[in-house]
Amino acid sequence: MENQFQAIGMLINDLRKGRNLLTKGIIEDLRENFKEILMQLGYAWYRKVEWLDYLLDFHMAEAERLRGFVVHEEGKDYPSIRAVLYEEFTALIARIDLMVNGG
């Protein structure tokens, strides 16, 4: 399973360090990365893979950790990117919770 969190984490690191970003298409790419994460998790959940508990725990912890770095703060650069990151992490956390605890 690929780890899209690596690319997302690198972006968050750049945001935190105040680096200039090329923003063209970045929001679409972010949404695609989150979609891919969810598809991979959903497939593993559907197949009931042996390591599912670890996989869901890892992704939940990582999503919660990374979301903590992108809480919208007034006056920060790239507020639309930060908002999308926060929104996508929040949705991912909710979906993982459904996989773990049911509806």
C-alpha positions in Angstrom: 0.0 0.0 0.0 1.4 3.4 -1.0 1.6 6.0 1.7 0.1 9.3 0.4 0.7 10.7 3.9 4.3 11.2 2.9 3.4 13.7 0.2 0.8 15.4 2.3 3.2 15.6 5.3 5.9 17.2 3.1 3.3 19.8 2.0 2.4 20.5 5.6 6.0 20.8 6.5 6.5 23.4 3.7 3.4 25.3 5.0 4.8 25.3 8.6 8.2 26.6 7.4 6.6 29.4 5.3 8.0 28.2 2.0 6.6 29.5 -1.2 4.4 26.9 -3.0 3.4 26.4 -6.5 -0.4 26.2 -5.9 -1.7 25.4 -9.4 -3.6 22.2 -9.1 -2.6 21.5 -5.5 -6.1 21.4 -4.1 -7.2 18.9 -6.7 -4.0 16.8 -6.0 -4.7 16.9 -2.3 -8.3 15.7 -2.8 -7.0 12.9 -5.1 -4.5 11.8 -2.5 -7.2 11.6 0.2 -9.5 9.8 -2.1 -6.7 7.2 -2.8 -6.0 6.8 0.9 -9.7 6.1 1.5 -10.0 3.7 -1.4 -7.0 1.7 -0.2 -8.3 1.6 3.4 -11.8 0.7 2.1 -10.4 -2.1 0.0 -8.4 -3.5 3.0 -11.4 -3.2 5.2 -13.6 -5.0 2.6 -11.1 -7.8 2.2 -10.6 -8.0 6.0 -6.8 -8.2 5.6 -4.8 -9.7 8.4 -3.2 -6.4 9.4 -6.4 -4.3 9.2 -6.3 -3.2 12.8 -2.8 -1.9 12.5 -3.6 -0.2 9.2 -6.6 1.6 10.6 -4.9 2.5 13.8 -1.9 3.9 12.0 -3.9 5.9 9.6 -6.2 7.3 12.3 -3.2 8.4 14.4 -1.4 9.9 11.5 -4.5 11.8 10.3 -5.1 13.2 13.8 -1.4 14.1 14.1 -1.2 15.9 10.8 -4.5 17.6 11.1 -3.2 19.2 14.3 -0.6 21.0 12.1 -3.1 22.6 9.8 -5.7 24.2 12.1 -6.8 27.3 10.4 -5.0 30.3 11.8 -5.8 33.8 10.8 -3.1 35.5 8.9 -1.3 32.4 7.7 -0.3 31.8 4.1 -2.4 29.6 1.8 -5.6 29.5 3.9 -7.5 27.6 1.2 -4.9 24.8 1.2 -5.0 24.7 5.0 -8.8 24.6 4.9 -8.9 21.7 2.4 -6.3 19.8 4.4 -8.2 20.2 7.6 -11.5 19.3 5.9 -10.1 16.2 4.3 -8.4 15.0 7.5 -11.6 15.5 9.4 -13.5 13.5 6.9 -10.9 10.8 6.8 -10.9 10.5 10.6 -14.7 10.1 10.6 -14.6 7.4 7.9 -11.9 5.5 9.7 -14.0 5.7 12.8 -16.9 4.2 10.9 -14.6 1.3 9.8 -13.4 0.7 13.3 -16.6 1.2 15.3 -19.4 0.7 12.7 -22.3 3.0 12.0 
